[in-house]
Amino acid sequence: MPRVLYIEDDQANRTLVRRVLEAEGYVILEAENGLQGLEIAIAERPDLILVDISMPDMDGYEVTARLRSTDGMAQTPIIALTANVMKGDRERALEAGCSGYIQKPLDIDSLPVQVASYLGR
């Protein structure tokens, strides 16, 4: 089963994503901040990473840049999952190294389809 790491400071968002994706057969790893997300990503090597952009300790852009410079993480899909939906936010996420961008509020019906597409399923 594909393992998905979700780096998000909001517990309610982590719970929602975990419930939706676990129902589709994914194994969900959770991190409540950027530093913890980096540690889990390096230790666990998930198949896909969902990262919130707005976090207090380290934003998702920095998390993504650090992951992209980590051995073995260059090809891991990293998807920005964010409420930052102003003009240019998607482009900034892609420039930071994200493979894709999913905006909040989440559409729980399309989230599993989007995740599967990033995993090539």
C-alpha positions as YAML, in Angstrom:
chain: A
units: angstrom
residues:
- id: 1
  name: MET
  ca: [0.00, 0.00, 0.00]
- id: 2
  name: PRO
  ca: [1.33, 3.45, -0.85]
- id: 3
  name: ARG
  ca: [2.53, 5.51, 2.10]
- id: 4
  name: VAL
  ca: [1.61, 9.19, 2.19]
- id: 5
  name: LEU
  ca: [3.18, 11.69, 4.58]
- id: 6
  name: TYR
  ca: [0.99, 14.69, 5.42]
- id: 7
  name: ILE
  ca: [2.85, 17.65, 6.94]
- id: 8
  name: GLU
  ca: [0.22, 19.97, 8.44]
- id: 9
  name: ASP
  ca: [0.03, 21.98, 11.66]
- id: 10
  name: ASP
  ca: [-3.78, 21.81, 11.91]
- id: 11
  name: GLN
  ca: [-5.00, 18.63, 13.61]
- id: 12
  name: ALA
  ca: [-8.47, 18.81, 12.05]
- id: 13
  name: ASN
  ca: [-6.99, 18.93, 8.53]
- id: 14
  name: ARG
  ca: [-4.68, 15.99, 9.31]
- id: 15
  name: THR
  ca: [-7.61, 13.97, 10.63]
- id: 16
  name: LEU
  ca: [-9.76, 14.69, 7.57]
- id: 17
  name: VAL
  ca: [-7.02, 13.76, 5.08]
- id: 18
  name: ARG
  ca: [-6.10, 10.63, 7.05]
- id: 19
  name: ARG
  ca: [-9.71, 9.42, 7.13]
- id: 20
  name: VAL
  ca: [-10.30, 10.08, 3.44]
- id: 21
  name: LEU
  ca: [-7.07, 8.48, 2.24]
- id: 22
  name: GLU
  ca: [-7.06, 5.53, 4.66]
- id: 23
  name: ALA
  ca: [-10.53, 4.65, 3.34]
- id: 24
  name: GLU
  ca: [-8.87, 4.32, -0.08]
- id: 25
  name: GLY
  ca: [-6.17, 1.99, 1.26]
- id: 26
  name: TYR
  ca: [-3.32, 4.45, 1.80]
- id: 27
  name: VAL
  ca: [-1.05, 4.31, 4.84]
- id: 28
  name: ILE
  ca: [-0.89, 7.82, 6.30]
- id: 29
  name: LEU
  ca: [2.09, 9.21, 8.19]
- id: 30
  name: GLU
  ca: [1.53, 12.54, 9.92]
- id: 31
  name: ALA
  ca: [3.78, 15.41, 10.96]
- id: 32
  name: GLU
  ca: [2.53, 18.46, 12.82]
- id: 33
  name: ASN
  ca: [5.30, 20.81, 11.69]
- id: 34
  name: GLY
  ca: [7.97, 21.21, 9.04]
- id: 35
  name: LEU
  ca: [10.91, 19.92, 11.09]
- id: 36
  name: GLN
  ca: [9.03, 16.80, 12.15]
- id: 37
  name: GLY
  ca: [7.97, 16.34, 8.53]
- id: 38
  name: LEU
  ca: [11.59, 16.42, 7.36]
- id: 39
  name: GLU
  ca: [12.60, 13.87, 9.98]
- id: 40
  name: ILE
  ca: [9.76, 11.49, 9.11]
- id: 41
  name: ALA
  ca: [10.30, 11.87, 5.35]
- id: 42
  name: ILE
  ca: [14.00, 11.05, 5.65]
- id: 43
  name: ALA
  ca: [13.43, 8.11, 8.02]
- id: 44
  name: GLU
  ca: [10.35, 6.60, 6.34]
- id: 45
  name: ARG
  ca: [10.78, 7.49, 2.63]
- id: 46
  name: PRO
  ca: [7.04, 7.80, 1.85]
- id: 47
  name: ASP
  ca: [5.72, 7.31, -1.68]
- id: 48
  name: LEU
  ca: [4.15, 10.79, -1.69]
- id: 49
  name: ILE
  ca: [4.26, 13.87, 0.54]
- id: 50
  name: LEU
  ca: [1.44, 16.35, 1.07]
- id: 51
  name: VAL
  ca: [2.70, 19.59, 2.60]
- id: 52
  name: ASP
  ca: [0.83, 22.59, 3.93]
- id: 53
  name: ILE
  ca: [2.45, 25.85, 2.89]
- id: 54
  name: SER
  ca: [1.56, 28.01, 5.92]
- id: 55
  name: MET
  ca: [3.12, 26.52, 9.04]
- id: 56
  name: PRO
  ca: [4.60, 28.36, 12.02]
- id: 57
  name: ASP
  ca: [8.07, 26.81, 12.28]
- id: 58
  name: MET
  ca: [9.05, 26.30, 8.66]
- id: 59
  name: ASP
  ca: [6.81, 26.96, 5.68]
- id: 60
  name: GLY
  ca: [6.05, 24.36, 3.06]
- id: 61
  name: TYR
  ca: [8.33, 26.05, 0.53]
- id: 62
  name: GLU
  ca: [11.34, 25.56, 2.79]
- id: 63
  name: VAL
  ca: [10.30, 22.00, 3.68]
- id: 64
  name: THR
  ca: [10.06, 21.20, -0.03]
- id: 65
  name: ALA
  ca: [13.41, 22.80, -0.86]
- id: 66
  name: ARG
  ca: [15.14, 20.87, 1.94]
- id: 67
  name: LEU
  ca: [13.53, 17.59, 0.86]
- id: 68
  name: ARG
  ca: [14.55, 18.15, -2.75]
- id: 69
  name: SER
  ca: [18.16, 18.55, -1.64]
- id: 70
  name: THR
  ca: [18.05, 15.32, 0.41]
- id: 71
  name: ASP
  ca: [19.55, 12.20, -1.16]
- id: 72
  name: GLY
  ca: [16.84, 9.93, -2.52]
- id: 73
  name: MET
  ca: [14.03, 12.49, -2.28]
- id: 74
  name: ALA
  ca: [14.41, 14.24, -5.63]
- id: 75
  name: GLN
  ca: [11.83, 12.05, -7.37]
- id: 76
  name: THR
  ca: [9.32, 11.75, -4.51]
- id: 77
  name: PRO
  ca: [6.09, 13.57, -5.42]
- id: 78
  name: ILE
  ca: [5.59, 16.52, -3.07]
- id: 79
  name: ILE
  ca: [2.19, 18.15, -3.33]
- id: 80
  name: ALA
  ca: [1.34, 21.54, -1.83]
- id: 81
  name: LEU
  ca: [-1.99, 21.20, -0.03]
- id: 82
  name: THR
  ca: [-2.83, 24.76, 0.89]
- id: 83
  name: ALA
  ca: [-5.31, 27.55, 1.35]
- id: 84
  name: ASN
  ca: [-2.85, 29.91, -0.38]
- id: 85
  name: VAL
  ca: [-4.84, 30.46, -3.55]
- id: 86
  name: MET
  ca: [-3.86, 33.96, -4.58]
- id: 87
  name: LYS
  ca: [-2.47, 34.66, -8.04]
- id: 88
  name: GLY
  ca: [1.06, 33.28, -8.19]
- id: 89
  name: ASP
  ca: [0.76, 30.88, -5.21]
- id: 90
  name: ARG
  ca: [0.58, 27.79, -7.42]
- id: 91
  name: GLU
  ca: [3.60, 28.94, -9.42]
- id: 92
  name: ARG
  ca: [5.56, 29.68, -6.25]
- id: 93
  name: ALA
  ca: [4.85, 26.17, -4.93]
- id: 94
  name: LEU
  ca: [6.00, 24.61, -8.21]
- id: 95
  name: GLU
  ca: [9.12, 26.80, -8.26]
- id: 96
  name: ALA
  ca: [9.95, 25.64, -4.72]
- id: 97
  name: GLY
  ca: [10.00, 22.07, -6.01]
- id: 98
  name: CYS
  ca: [6.45, 20.86, -5.47]
- id: 99
  name: SER
  ca: [5.21, 18.36, -8.03]
- id: 100
  name: GLY
  ca: [1.66, 19.66, -7.79]
- id: 101
  name: TYR
  ca: [-0.81, 21.84, -5.95]
- id: 102
  name: ILE
  ca: [-4.16, 21.05, -4.33]
- id: 103
  name: GLN
  ca: [-6.12, 23.93, -2.86]
- id: 104
  name: LYS
  ca: [-8.13, 24.02, 0.34]
- id: 105
  name: PRO
  ca: [-10.89, 23.70, 1.21]
- id: 106
  name: LEU
  ca: [-10.49, 20.12, 0.14]
- id: 107
  name: ASP
  ca: [-12.91, 18.32, -2.11]
- id: 108
  name: ILE
  ca: [-12.94, 14.97, -0.33]
- id: 109
  name: ASP
  ca: [-14.35, 13.23, -3.39]
- id: 110
  name: SER
  ca: [-11.53, 14.33, -5.68]
- id: 111
  name: LEU
  ca: [-8.64, 14.12, -3.19]
- id: 112
  name: PRO
  ca: [-8.11, 10.35, -3.60]
- id: 113
  name: VAL
  ca: [-8.22, 10.73, -7.39]
- id: 114
  name: GLN
  ca: [-5.67, 13.56, -7.26]
- id: 115
  name: VAL
  ca: [-3.35, 11.60, -4.96]
- id: 116
  name: ALA
  ca: [-3.61, 8.52, -7.18]
- id: 117
  name: SER
  ca: [-2.72, 10.60, -10.24]
- id: 118
  name: TYR
  ca: [0.46, 11.88, -8.60]
- id: 119
  name: LEU
  ca: [1.39, 8.30, -7.76]
- id: 120
  name: GLY
  ca: [0.75, 7.19, -11.33]
- id: 121
  name: ARG
  ca: [-2.12, 4.91, -10.30]
...
